[in-house]
Amino acid sequence: MIGGKVIRTEQLHGTTVALDGKGLLILGPSGSGKSTLALQLMAVGAGLVSDDRTVLQREGDRIIAAAPSTLSGRIEARGLGILHAKAAGPVALSLVVDLGQGEDMRLPPHRYRELLGIRLPLALGPYRPHLYAALRQYLLAGRAD
């Protein structure tokens, strides 16, 4: 409790990046491409919030994502090791992508993932070569329907 308010937090196995002030939480099992997807998004302007573990905190109707202090500014690149990255800091989540669930539909319906009692838009993986570009565009301009 801080200042009389109950603070709800949760820590997830996931990677978070920020682009244009919007957070993307990348979920999926080990080896599913979470860090690879984050590195691709970082190469086109996203900032690293957290790799491997993400701390979530509910603030009103928003979910704020941050890195545990021990992981801030670090990302794993398989075959290269742990790389330094400029930490993007806490960010409000705008979208969740789950690389552990497949999407069979070409034009899928709106899907959602509930985190700490808040529904967030959900995109399903698995990792595909164009996924980073599609997610970047989603964060910058939203979904058309």
Secondary structure, DSSP 8 states (H G I E B T S, - for coil): -BTTB---EEEEEEEEEEETTEEEEEE-STTSSHHHHHHHHHHTT-EEEESSEEEEEEETTEEEEE--TTTTTEEEETTTEEEE--B---EEEEEEEEEEEE---SS---EEEEETTEEEEEEEE---TTHHHHHHHHHHH----
